[in-house]
Amino acid sequence: MTKERIVETLRDLMKERPLNKITVQNIMDRANMKRQSFYYHFQDIYDVLDWEINTNLIAPLSGPENADCEIWLYHMMVLIDSNRVFYRKTLVEVGRTLTMQKWLPVFSDKLLTLYPDKLQRVEELSDNDRFALEFFARAAINNLMDSLIDRKTFDYKTGRERIHILCSILQGRRMFEQNPIVCFPYCTTTA
């Protein structure tokens, strides 16, 4: 309960001011708690952000009802949209690079489920498949970050269509590997 109270207080403060203007003391004063309680649960404010994302975004997406990659990506979009101000401000504060580092393994593992071989780990992929997986994971993350920064309301219909296209492309990648001339008739390969 204490952790949730700290997170909720941080969320409220982030509605009023930038993260770099919020101190641990601000959080604990607003929560009517002792400063020591903060350090019992967290190392710093960024640790609070990390815990919030893991607890309220990643954990809810790990259930069996989200096993399907398209459903997972769609639910990710809905969860982020439900707390959009917090996630946008978090993205602005920590930056795109750190956000990408945090999310790339999460997205890569989920997109891996689209591979028909049902591989368990990204390391098991060929170099070309690993490149494709990371390319699409980065594209999905960048698209999500762009929509957060744009401050536009999520268009769920378009989002669902784009998620379907992304997943379809990854599932159909074998077509490219099996017959690249059919897919790219103007490209020639040399041995």
Backbone as JSON Lines, residues from 0, in Angstrom:
{"i":0,"aa":"M","n":[0.81,-1.19,0.0],"ca":[0.0,0.0,0.0],"c":[0.86,1.27,0.0]}
{"i":1,"aa":"T","n":[1.98,1.23,0.71],"ca":[2.86,2.4,0.78],"c":[3.43,2.72,-0.59]}
{"i":2,"aa":"K","n":[3.86,1.7,-1.32],"ca":[4.41,1.93,-2.65],"c":[3.38,2.59,-3.56]}
{"i":3,"aa":"E","n":[2.16,2.06,-3.53],"ca":[1.11,2.62,-4.37],"c":[0.82,4.07,-4.02]}
{"i":4,"aa":"R","n":[0.86,4.37,-2.74],"ca":[0.61,5.74,-2.29],"c":[1.7,6.68,-2.78]}
{"i":5,"aa":"I","n":[2.94,6.23,-2.74],"ca":[4.05,7.03,-3.24],"c":[3.9,7.26,-4.74]}
{"i":6,"aa":"V","n":[3.57,6.21,-5.47],"ca":[3.4,6.32,-6.93],"c":[2.25,7.28,-7.25]}
{"i":7,"aa":"E","n":[1.14,7.11,-6.58],"ca":[-0.02,7.97,-6.82],"c":[0.32,9.44,-6.53]}
{"i":8,"aa":"T","n":[1.06,9.67,-5.48],"ca":[1.46,11.04,-5.14],"c":[2.39,11.6,-6.21]}
{"i":9,"aa":"L","n":[3.32,10.78,-6.68],"ca":[4.21,11.24,-7.76],"c":[3.39,11.57,-9.01]}
{"i":10,"aa":"R","n":[2.44,10.71,-9.35],"ca":[1.57,11.0,-10.51],"c":[0.87,12.35,-10.36]}
{"i":11,"aa":"D","n":[0.32,12.59,-9.18],"ca":[-0.38,13.86,-8.94],"c":[0.57,15.04,-9.08]}
{"i":12,"aa":"L","n":[1.75,14.92,-8.51],"ca":[2.73,16.0,-8.61],"c":[3.17,16.24,-10.05]}
{"i":13,"aa":"M","n":[3.27,15.15,-10.84],"ca":[3.67,15.29,-12.24],"c":[2.61,16.01,-13.07]}
{"i":14,"aa":"K","n":[1.39,16.05,-12.6],"ca":[0.34,16.82,-13.29],"c":[0.55,18.32,-13.08]}
{"i":15,"aa":"E","n":[1.26,18.66,-12.01],"ca":[1.46,20.06,-11.65],"c":[2.79,20.64,-12.1]}
{"i":16,"aa":"R","n":[3.83,19.78,-12.18],"ca":[5.16,20.29,-12.5],"c":[6.02,19.2,-13.13]}
{"i":17,"aa":"P","n":[7.12,19.6,-13.76],"ca":[8.01,18.62,-14.38],"c":[8.68,17.73,-13.33]}
{"i":18,"aa":"L","n":[9.05,16.55,-13.75],"ca":[9.68,15.59,-12.84],"c":[10.94,16.15,-12.21]}
{"i":19,"aa":"N","n":[11.73,16.89,-12.98],"ca":[12.99,17.42,-12.43],"c":[12.77,18.51,-11.38]}
{"i":20,"aa":"K","n":[11.53,18.92,-11.18],"ca":[11.2,19.9,-10.14],"c":[10.52,19.24,-8.93]}
{"i":21,"aa":"I","n":[10.49,17.91,-8.95],"ca":[9.87,17.16,-7.85],"c":[10.97,16.48,-7.04]}
{"i":22,"aa":"T","n":[10.9,16.66,-5.74],"ca":[11.88,16.02,-4.85],"c":[11.21,14.9,-4.06]}
{"i":23,"aa":"V","n":[12.03,14.06,-3.48],"ca":[11.52,13.02,-2.6],"c":[10.74,13.66,-1.46]}
{"i":24,"aa":"Q","n":[11.26,14.77,-0.95],"ca":[10.57,15.46,0.15],"c":[9.19,15.95,-0.28]}
{"i":25,"aa":"N","n":[9.08,16.47,-1.53],"ca":[7.77,16.9,-2.04],"c":[6.77,15.75,-2.03]}
{"i":26,"aa":"I","n":[7.23,14.6,-2.5],"ca":[6.36,13.42,-2.57],"c":[5.89,13.02,-1.18]}
{"i":27,"aa":"M","n":[6.84,12.92,-0.26],"ca":[6.51,12.43,1.06],"c":[5.68,13.44,1.87]}
{"i":28,"aa":"D","n":[5.93,14.71,1.67],"ca":[5.1,15.73,2.32],"c":[3.66,15.64,1.84]}
{"i":29,"aa":"R","n":[3.5,15.52,0.53],"ca":[2.15,15.44,-0.05],"c":[1.44,14.17,0.4]}
{"i":30,"aa":"A","n":[2.19,13.08,0.54],"ca":[1.61,11.79,0.96],"c":[1.44,11.7,2.48]}
{"i":31,"aa":"N","n":[1.89,12.72,3.2],"ca":[1.86,12.7,4.67],"c":[2.58,11.48,5.22]}
{"i":32,"aa":"M","n":[3.79,11.26,4.7],"ca":[4.6,10.12,5.12],"c":[6.01,10.6,5.45]}
{"i":33,"aa":"K","n":[6.73,9.77,6.17],"ca":[8.12,10.11,6.53],"c":[9.04,9.79,5.34]}
{"i":34,"aa":"R","n":[10.06,10.61,5.21],"ca":[11.03,10.47,4.12],"c":[11.69,9.08,4.13]}
{"i":35,"aa":"Q","n":[11.94,8.52,5.33],"ca":[12.57,7.2,5.43],"c":[11.72,6.12,4.74]}
{"i":36,"aa":"S","n":[10.41,6.29,4.76],"ca":[9.53,5.31,4.11],"c":[9.81,5.22,2.61]}
{"i":37,"aa":"F","n":[10.12,6.38,2.02],"ca":[10.45,6.38,0.6],"c":[11.65,5.49,0.34]}
{"i":38,"aa":"Y","n":[12.71,5.7,1.1],"ca":[13.95,4.97,0.86],"c":[13.89,3.51,1.3]}
{"i":39,"aa":"Y","n":[12.9,3.18,2.08],"ca":[12.68,1.77,2.4],"c":[12.19,1.02,1.16]}
{"i":40,"aa":"H","n":[11.44,1.7,0.31],"ca":[10.83,1.07,-0.86],"c":[11.54,1.37,-2.17]}
{"i":41,"aa":"F","n":[12.13,2.55,-2.29],"ca":[12.71,2.98,-3.56],"c":[14.08,3.61,-3.35]}
{"i":42,"aa":"Q","n":[14.91,3.54,-4.4],"ca":[16.23,4.17,-4.33],"c":[16.13,5.66,-4.65]}
{"i":43,"aa":"D","n":[15.32,5.97,-5.67],"ca":[15.16,7.37,-6.09],"c":[13.85,7.5,-6.86]}
{"i":44,"aa":"I","n":[13.58,8.68,-7.37],"ca":[12.32,8.92,-8.08],"c":[12.24,8.08,-9.35]}
{"i":45,"aa":"Y","n":[13.36,7.86,-10.02],"ca":[13.34,7.04,-11.24],"c":[13.0,5.59,-10.93]}
{"i":46,"aa":"D","n":[13.36,5.15,-9.76],"ca":[12.99,3.81,-9.31],"c":[11.46,3.71,-9.14]}
{"i":47,"aa":"V","n":[10.85,4.8,-8.69],"ca":[9.38,4.86,-8.57],"c":[8.76,4.72,-9.96]}
{"i":48,"aa":"L","n":[9.29,5.45,-10.92],"ca":[8.78,5.37,-12.3],"c":[8.9,3.95,-12.83]}
{"i":49,"aa":"D","n":[10.05,3.34,-12.61],"ca":[10.28,1.98,-13.08],"c":[9.3,1.01,-12.44]}
{"i":50,"aa":"W","n":[9.1,1.13,-11.15],"ca":[8.17,0.25,-10.44],"c":[6.75,0.44,-10.97]}
{"i":51,"aa":"E","n":[6.37,1.69,-11.19],"ca":[5.02,1.98,-11.7],"c":[4.81,1.33,-13.06]}
{"i":52,"aa":"I","n":[5.78,1.46,-13.93],"ca":[5.66,0.89,-15.28],"c":[5.6,-0.64,-15.19]}
{"i":53,"aa":"N","n":[6.47,-1.23,-14.38],"ca":[6.46,-2.69,-14.25],"c":[5.16,-3.2,-13.62]}
{"i":54,"aa":"T","n":[4.66,-2.49,-12.64],"ca":[3.48,-2.94,-11.89],"c":[2.17,-2.65,-12.59]}
{"i":55,"aa":"N","n":[2.05,-1.45,-13.16],"ca":[0.76,-1.03,-13.71],"c":[0.67,-1.08,-15.22]}
{"i":56,"aa":"L","n":[1.76,-1.45,-15.87],"ca":[1.72,-1.56,-17.32],"c":[2.18,-2.94,-17.79]}
{"i":57,"aa":"I","n":[3.37,-3.34,-17.39],"ca":[3.91,-4.62,-17.87],"c":[3.2,-5.8,-17.21]}
{"i":58,"aa":"A","n":[3.04,-5.79,-15.89],"ca":[2.41,-6.92,-15.2],"c":[0.99,-7.2,-15.69]}
{"i":59,"aa":"P","n":[0.14,-6.18,-15.86],"ca":[-1.21,-6.49,-16.36],"c":[-1.22,-7.09,-17.76]}
{"i":60,"aa":"L","n":[-0.15,-6.85,-18.51],"ca":[-0.08,-7.38,-19.87],"c":[0.51,-8.79,-19.93]}
{"i":61,"aa":"S","n":[0.93,-9.32,-18.8],"ca":[1.61,-10.62,-18.82],"c":[0.67,-11.8,-18.63]}
{"i":62,"aa":"G","n":[-0.6,-11.55,-18.43],"ca":[-1.55,-12.64,-18.22],"c":[-1.83,-13.43,-19.49]}
{"i":63,"aa":"P","n":[-2.42,-14.62,-19.34],"ca":[-2.7,-15.48,-20.5],"c":[-3.67,-14.85,-21.49]}
{"i":64,"aa":"E","n":[-4.51,-13.93,-21.02],"ca":[-5.46,-13.28,-21.93],"c":[-4.74,-12.36,-22.92]}
{"i":65,"aa":"N","n":[-3.47,-12.09,-22.66],"ca":[-2.67,-11.25,-23.55],"c":[-1.59,-12.04,-24.28]}
{"i":66,"aa":"A","n":[-1.79,-13.32,-24.4],"ca":[-0.78,-14.16,-25.06],"c":[-0.64,-13.79,-26.53]}
{"i":67,"aa":"D","n":[-1.74,-13.46,-27.16],"ca":[-1.73,-13.08,-28.57],"c":[-1.06,-11.71,-28.71]}
{"i":68,"aa":"C","n":[-0.11,-11.6,-29.62],"ca":[0.66,-10.38,-29.77],"c":[-0.22,-9.19,-30.14]}
{"i":69,"aa":"E","n":[-1.17,-9.38,-31.03],"ca":[-2.04,-8.26,-31.42],"c":[-2.85,-7.76,-30.23]}
{"i":70,"aa":"I","n":[-3.38,-8.67,-29.44],"ca":[-4.15,-8.27,-28.26],"c":[-3.23,-7.55,-27.27]}
{"i":71,"aa":"W","n":[-2.03,-8.08,-27.07],"ca":[-1.06,-7.48,-26.16],"c":[-0.74,-6.05,-26.57]}
{"i":72,"aa":"L","n":[-0.43,-5.83,-27.85],"ca":[-0.1,-4.5,-28.32],"c":[-1.29,-3.54,-28.17]}
{"i":73,"aa":"Y","n":[-2.48,-4.04,-28.46],"ca":[-3.67,-3.21,-28.32],"c":[-3.91,-2.85,-26.85]}
{"i":74,"aa":"H","n":[-3.8,-3.83,-25.97],"ca":[-3.98,-3.54,-24.54],"c":[-2.9,-2.59,-24.02]}
{"i":75,"aa":"M","n":[-1.69,-2.7,-24.54],"ca":[-0.62,-1.78,-24.18],"c":[-1.05,-0.35,-24.54]}
{"i":76,"aa":"M","n":[-1.58,-0.18,-25.73],"ca":[-2.04,1.13,-26.17],"c":[-3.14,1.67,-25.25]}
{"i":77,"aa":"V","n":[-4.08,0.81,-24.89],"ca":[-5.19,1.23,-24.02],"c":[-4.68,1.61,-22.63]}
{"i":78,"aa":"L","n":[-3.79,0.79,-22.06],"ca":[-3.25,1.09,-20.73],"c":[-2.46,2.4,-20.72]}
{"i":79,"aa":"I","n":[-1.67,2.62,-21.73],"ca":[-0.89,3.86,-21.8],"c":[-1.84,5.05,-21.95]}
{"i":80,"aa":"D","n":[-2.85,4.89,-22.78],"ca":[-3.8,5.97,-22.98],"c":[-4.57,6.29,-21.71]}
{"i":81,"aa":"S","n":[-4.81,5.29,-20.87],"ca":[-5.58,5.52,-19.65],"c":[-4.81,6.36,-18.62]}
{"i":82,"aa":"N","n":[-3.51,6.44,-18.78],"ca":[-2.7,7.27,-17.88],"c":[-1.7,8.07,-18.71]}
{"i":83,"aa":"R","n":[-2.22,8.61,-19.78],"ca":[-1.45,9.27,-20.82],"c":[-0.55,10.4,-20.32]}
{"i":84,"aa":"V","n":[-1.05,11.28,-19.46],"ca":[-0.26,12.42,-18.99],"c":[0.98,11.92,-18.25]}
{"i":85,"aa":"F","n":[0.79,10.95,-17.39],"ca":[1.93,10.39,-16.64],"c":[2.97,9.8,-17.58]}
{"i":86,"aa":"Y","n":[2.54,8.97,-18.53],"ca":[3.51,8.32,-19.43],"c":[4.17,9.32,-20.37]}
{"i":87,"aa":"R","n":[3.42,10.33,-20.81],"ca":[4.03,11.36,-21.67],"c":[5.1,12.12,-20.9]}
{"i":88,"aa":"K","n":[4.78,12.53,-19.68],"ca":[5.76,13.27,-18.89],"c":[6.96,12.39,-18.54]}
{"i":89,"aa":"T","n":[6.71,11.13,-18.27],"ca":[7.81,10.2,-18.0],"c":[8.72,10.1,-19.22]}
{"i":90,"aa":"L","n":[8.12,9.96,-20.4],"ca":[8.9,9.88,-21.64],"c":[9.72,11.15,-21.84]}
{"i":91,"aa":"V","n":[9.11,12.3,-21.64],"ca":[9.81,13.57,-21.82],"c":[10.98,13.67,-20.84]}
{"i":92,"aa":"E","n":[10.76,13.26,-19.61],"ca":[11.79,13.38,-18.58],"c":[12.95,12.4,-18.77]}
{"i":93,"aa":"V","n":[12.64,11.15,-19.07],"ca":[13.73,10.17,-19.17],"c":[14.32,10.11,-20.57]}
{"i":94,"aa":"G","n":[13.58,10.57,-21.56],"ca":[14.08,10.63,-22.93],"c":[13.79,9.37,-23.73]}
{"i":95,"aa":"R","n":[13.92,9.53,-25.03],"ca":[13.61,8.43,-25.95],"c":[14.61,7.29,-25.84]}
{"i":96,"aa":"T","n":[15.87,7.61,-25.63],"ca":[16.9,6.57,-25.59],"c":[16.67,5.62,-24.42]}
{"i":97,"aa":"L","n":[16.48,6.17,-23.23],"ca":[16.24,5.3,-22.07],"c":[14.91,4.56,-22.18]}
{"i":98,"aa":"T","n":[13.91,5.23,-22.74],"ca":[12.62,4.57,-22.95],"c":[12.79,3.39,-23.9]}
{"i":99,"aa":"M","n":[13.55,3.59,-24.97],"ca":[13.8,2.5,-25.93],"c":[14.54,1.36,-25.25]}
{"i":100,"aa":"Q","n":[15.54,1.67,-24.45],"ca":[16.29,0.62,-23.74],"c":[15.38,-0.19,-22.83]}
{"i":101,"aa":"K","n":[14.45,0.48,-22.18],"ca":[13.52,-0.19,-21.26],"c":[12.54,-1.09,-22.03]}
{"i":102,"aa":"W","n":[12.03,-0.59,-23.13],"ca":[10.95,-1.28,-23.83],"c":[11.4,-2.27,-24.89]}
{"i":103,"aa":"L","n":[12.6,-2.12,-25.44],"ca":[13.02,-2.99,-26.53],"c":[12.97,-4.48,-26.15]}
{"i":104,"aa":"P","n":[13.49,-4.9,-24.99],"ca":[13.39,-6.33,-24.65],"c":[11.94,-6.78,-24.45]}
{"i":105,"aa":"V","n":[11.11,-5.92,-23.9],"ca":[9.7,-6.27,-23.66],"c":[8.98,-6.49,-24.98]}
{"i":106,"aa":"F","n":[9.13,-5.53,-25.9],"ca":[8.48,-5.65,-27.2],"c":[9.07,-6.8,-28.02]}
{"i":107,"aa":"S","n":[10.39,-6.95,-27.99],"ca":[11.04,-8.03,-28.75],"c":[10.54,-9.39,-28.3]}
{"i":108,"aa":"D","n":[10.46,-9.59,-26.99],"ca":[9.96,-10.88,-26.48],"c":[8.53,-11.15,-26.93]}
{"i":109,"aa":"K","n":[7.7,-10.11,-26.93],"ca":[6.31,-10.3,-27.34],"c":[6.22,-10.54,-28.84]}
{"i":110,"aa":"L","n":[6.96,-9.78,-29.64],"ca":[6.93,-9.97,-31.09],"c":[7.51,-11.33,-31.48]}
{"i":111,"aa":"L","n":[8.38,-11.86,-30.65],"ca":[8.95,-13.18,-30.9],"c":[7.86,-14.26,-30.97]}
{"i":112,"aa":"T","n":[6.76,-14.03,-30.26],"ca":[5.67,-15.02,-30.27],"c":[5.02,-15.14,-31.64]}
{"i":113,"aa":"L","n":[5.27,-14.19,-32.53],"ca":[4.7,-14.25,-33.88],"c":[5.46,-15.21,-34.8]}
{"i":114,"aa":"Y","n":[6.65,-15.58,-34.4],"ca":[7.45,-16.46,-35.24],"c":[6.87,-17.87,-35.21]}
{"i":115,"aa":"P","n":[6.64,-18.45,-36.39],"ca":[6.01,-19.77,-36.43],"c":[6.85,-20.86,-35.79]}
{"i":116,"aa":"D","n":[8.15,-20.65,-35.67],"ca":[9.02,-21.67,-35.08],"c":[8.84,-21.76,-33.57]}
{"i":117,"aa":"K","n":[8.12,-20.8,-32.99],"ca":[7.88,-20.74,-31.54],"c":[9.18,-20.8,-30.75]}
{"i":118,"aa":"L","n":[10.13,-20.0,-31.19],"ca":[11.4,-19.91,-30.48],"c":[11.16,-19.26,-29.13]}
{"i":119,"aa":"Q","n":[11.97,-19.6,-28.17],"ca":[11.78,-19.1,-26.82],"c":[12.58,-17.83,-26.52]}
{"i":120,"aa":"R","n":[13.69,-17.63,-27.23],"ca":[14.56,-16.49,-26.92],"c":[15.02,-15.82,-28.2]}
{"i":121,"aa":"V","n":[15.2,-14.52,-28.1],"ca":[15.67,-13.74,-29.25],"c":[17.02,-14.26,-29.72]}
{"i":122,"aa":"E","n":[17.86,-14.73,-28.79],"ca":[19.2,-15.21,-29.14],"c":[19.15,-16.42,-30.07]}
{"i":123,"aa":"E","n":[18.03,-17.12,-30.12],"ca":[17.9,-18.3,-30.97],"c":[17.63,-17.94,-32.43]}
{"i":124,"aa":"L","n":[17.35,-16.69,-32.72],"ca":[17.04,-16.25,-34.07],"c":[18.29,-16.15,-34.93]}
{"i":125,"aa":"S","n":[18.1,-16.29,-36.22],"ca":[19.2,-16.02,-37.15],"c":[19.48,-14.52,-37.12]}
{"i":126,"aa":"D","n":[20.61,-14.11,-37.65],"ca":[20.94,-12.68,-37.67],"c":[19.87,-11.88,-38.41]}
{"i":127,"aa":"N","n":[19.4,-12.41,-39.54],"ca":[18.37,-11.69,-40.32],"c":[17.06,-11.59,-39.56]}
{"i":128,"aa":"D","n":[16.65,-12.66,-38.9],"ca":[15.41,-12.62,-38.13],"c":[15.54,-11.69,-36.92]}
{"i":129,"aa":"R","n":[16.72,-11.69,-36.29],"ca":[16.94,-10.79,-35.16],"c":[16.87,-9.34,-35.62]}
{"i":130,"aa":"F","n":[17.46,-9.07,-36.79],"ca":[17.39,-7.71,-37.36],"c":[15.93,-7.31,-37.6]}
{"i":131,"aa":"A","n":[15.15,-8.2,-38.22],"ca":[13.74,-7.9,-38.52],"c":[12.95,-7.68,-37.23]}
{"i":132,"aa":"L","n":[13.16,-8.54,-36.26],"ca":[12.45,-8.42,-35.0],"c":[12.76,-7.09,-34.31]}
{"i":133,"aa":"E","n":[14.04,-6.76,-34.22],"ca":[14.43,-5.5,-33.57],"c":[13.92,-4.29,-34.36]}
{"i":134,"aa":"F","n":[13.96,-4.39,-35.69],"ca":[13.47,-3.3,-36.54],"c":[12.0,-3.01,-36.23]}
{"i":135,"aa":"F","n":[11.19,-4.05,-36.21],"ca":[9.76,-3.86,-35.97],"c":[9.47,-3.48,-34.51]}
{"i":136,"aa":"A","n":[10.24,-4.0,-33.57],"ca":[10.06,-3.62,-32.17],"c":[10.37,-2.13,-32.0]}
{"i":137,"aa":"R","n":[11.47,-1.68,-32.6],"ca":[11.83,-0.26,-32.53],"c":[10.77,0.61,-33.21]}
{"i":138,"aa":"A","n":[10.27,0.15,-34.34],"ca":[9.23,0.91,-35.05],"c":[7.97,1.04,-34.19]}
{"i":139,"aa":"A","n":[7.56,-0.05,-33.56],"ca":[6.36,-0.02,-32.71],"c":[6.57,0.91,-31.53]}
{"i":140,"aa":"I","n":[7.73,0.85,-30.89],"ca":[8.01,1.7,-29.73],"c":[8.07,3.17,-30.15]}
{"i":141,"aa":"N","n":[8.75,3.44,-31.26],"ca":[8.83,4.83,-31.74],"c":[7.45,5.37,-32.08]}
{"i":142,"aa":"N","n":[6.62,4.55,-32.69],"ca":[5.26,4.97,-33.02],"c":[4.48,5.31,-31.75]}
{"i":143,"aa":"L","n":[4.63,4.48,-30.74],"ca":[3.96,4.71,-29.47],"c":[4.48,6.0,-28.81]}
{"i":144,"aa":"M","n":[5.8,6.19,-28.83],"ca":[6.37,7.41,-28.25],"c":[5.9,8.64,-29.0]}
{"i":145,"aa":"D","n":[5.86,8.55,-30.34],"ca":[5.4,9.69,-31.14],"c":[3.97,10.06,-30.79]}
{"i":146,"aa":"S","n":[3.1,9.06,-30.62],"ca":[1.71,9.37,-30.31],"c":[1.57,9.95,-28.9]}
{"i":147,"aa":"L","n":[2.44,9.58,-27.99],"ca":[2.42,10.2,-26.66],"c":[2.87,11.66,-26.73]}
{"i":148,"aa":"I","n":[3.91,11.93,-27.48],"ca":[4.45,13.28,-27.58],"c":[3.47,14.19,-28.33]}
{"i":149,"aa":"D","n":[2.8,13.66,-29.35],"ca":[1.87,14.47,-30.15],"c":[0.68,14.99,-29.36]}
{"i":150,"aa":"R","n":[0.39,14.35,-28.24],"ca":[-0.74,14.73,-27.39],"c":[-2.08,14.55,-28.09]}
{"i":151,"aa":"K","n":[-2.09,13.82,-29.17],"ca":[-3.36,13.55,-29.84],"c":[-4.04,12.38,-29.16]}
{"i":152,"aa":"T","n":[-5.34,12.36,-29.23],"ca":[-6.1,11.24,-28.69],"c":[-5.79,10.02,-29.54]}
{"i":153,"aa":"F","n":[-5.6,8.88,-28.87],"ca":[-5.36,7.66,-29.62],"c":[-6.57,7.34,-30.49]}
{"i":154,"aa":"D","n":[-6.29,7.03,-31.73],"ca":[-7.33,6.56,-32.64],"c":[-7.27,5.03,-32.58]}
{"i":155,"aa":"Y","n":[-8.16,4.44,-31.78],"ca":[-8.1,3.01,-31.54],"c":[-8.32,2.19,-32.8]}
{"i":156,"aa":"K","n":[-9.17,2.65,-33.68],"ca":[-9.44,1.91,-34.92],"c":[-8.17,1.86,-35.78]}
{"i":157,"aa":"T","n":[-7.55,3.01,-35.99],"ca":[-6.31,3.06,-36.77],"c":[-5.2,2.3,-36.05]}
{"i":158,"aa":"G","n":[-5.13,2.45,-34.73],"ca":[-4.12,1.73,-33.96],"c":[-4.25,0.23,-34.12]}
{"i":159,"aa":"R","n":[-5.47,-0.27,-34.03],"ca":[-5.7,-1.7,-34.18],"c":[-5.33,-2.17,-35.59]}
{"i":160,"aa":"E","n":[-5.65,-1.38,-36.6],"ca":[-5.29,-1.73,-37.99],"c":[-3.77,-1.79,-38.15]}
{"i":161,"aa":"R","n":[-3.08,-0.82,-37.58],"ca":[-1.62,-0.79,-37.71],"c":[-0.96,-1.94,-36.95]}
{"i":162,"aa":"I","n":[-1.51,-2.26,-35.8],"ca":[-1.0,-3.4,-35.04],"c":[-1.18,-4.68,-35.86]}
{"i":163,"aa":"H","n":[-2.33,-4.82,-36.48],"ca":[-2.6,-6.01,-37.31],"c":[-1.6,-6.08,-38.47]}
{"i":164,"aa":"I","n":[-1.34,-4.95,-39.1],"ca":[-0.38,-4.92,-40.22],"c":[1.01,-5.32,-39.74]}
{"i":165,"aa":"L","n":[1.45,-4.75,-38.62],"ca":[2.76,-5.08,-38.06],"c":[2.88,-6.58,-37.8]}
{"i":166,"aa":"C","n":[1.88,-7.13,-37.14],"ca":[1.93,-8.56,-36.81],"c":[1.87,-9.41,-38.06]}
{"i":167,"aa":"S","n":[1.08,-9.01,-39.04],"ca":[0.98,-9.77,-40.29],"c":[2.3,-9.77,-41.04]}
{"i":168,"aa":"I","n":[2.97,-8.64,-41.06],"ca":[4.26,-8.57,-41.74],"c":[5.26,-9.51,-41.08]}
{"i":169,"aa":"L","n":[5.32,-9.49,-39.75],"ca":[6.25,-10.37,-39.06],"c":[5.91,-11.84,-39.27]}
{"i":170,"aa":"Q","n":[4.63,-12.16,-39.25],"ca":[4.23,-13.55,-39.46],"c":[4.51,-13.99,-40.89]}
{"i":171,"aa":"G","n":[4.46,-13.06,-41.84],"ca":[4.67,-13.42,-43.24],"c":[6.1,-13.28,-43.71]}
{"i":172,"aa":"R","n":[7.02,-13.04,-42.8],"ca":[8.41,-12.8,-43.2],"c":[9.02,-13.98,-43.92]}
{"i":173,"aa":"R","n":[8.55,-15.18,-43.68],"ca":[9.11,-16.37,-44.35],"c":[8.95,-16.28,-45.86]}
{"i":174,"aa":"M","n":[7.89,-15.6,-46.32],"ca":[7.68,-15.43,-47.76],"c":[8.89,-14.74,-48.38]}
{"i":175,"aa":"F","n":[9.43,-13.74,-47.7],"ca":[10.59,-13.03,-48.21],"c":[11.82,-13.92,-48.25]}
{"i":176,"aa":"E","n":[11.98,-14.73,-47.21],"ca":[13.16,-15.59,-47.13],"c":[13.11,-16.71,-48.16]}
{"i":177,"aa":"Q","n":[11.92,-17.24,-48.41],"ca":[11.79,-18.38,-49.3],"c":[11.92,-17.99,-50.77]}
{"i":178,"aa":"N","n":[11.45,-16.81,-51.13],"ca":[11.5,-16.41,-52.52],"c":[11.68,-14.9,-52.64]}
{"i":179,"aa":"P","n":[12.9,-14.4,-52.42],"ca":[13.12,-12.95,-52.45],"c":[12.88,-12.34,-53.82]}
{"i":180,"aa":"I","n":[13.04,-13.11,-54.9],"ca":[12.84,-12.57,-56.24],"c":[11.36,-12.23,-56.47]}
{"i":181,"aa":"V","n":[10.45,-13.05,-55.94],"ca":[9.02,-12.77,-56.08],"c":[8.66,-11.51,-55.3]}
{"i":182,"aa":"C","n":[9.25,-11.37,-54.12],"ca":[8.93,-10.22,-53.28],"c":[9.6,-8.95,-53.78]}
{"i":183,"aa":"F","n":[10.81,-9.09,-54.28],"ca":[11.55,-7.93,-54.78],"c":[12.07,-8.26,-56.18]}
{"i":184,"aa":"P","n":[11.19,-8.21,-57.2],"ca":[11.57,-8.69,-58.53],"c":[12.67,-7.87,-59.2]}
{"i":185,"aa":"Y","n":[12.88,-6.63,-58.75],"ca":[13.91,-5.81,-59.41],"c":[15.25,-5.9,-58.72]}
{"i":186,"aa":"C","n":[15.33,-6.66,-57.66],"ca":[16.6,-6.84,-56.96],"c":[17.22,-8.15,-57.45]}
{"i":187,"aa":"T","n":[18.48,-8.13,-57.67],"ca":[19.18,-9.35,-58.02],"c":[20.18,-9.65,-56.93]}
{"i":188,"aa":"T","n":[20.38,-10.92,-56.72],"ca":[21.37,-11.32,-55.72],"c":[22.54,-11.97,-56.41]}
{"i":189,"aa":"T","n":[23.69,-11.79,-55.86],"ca":[24.88,-12.44,-56.41],"c":[25.47,-13.32,-55.34]}
{"i":190,"aa":"A","n":[25.93,-14.46,-55.74],"ca":[26.49,-15.4,-54.78],"c":[27.94,-15.13,-54.55]}
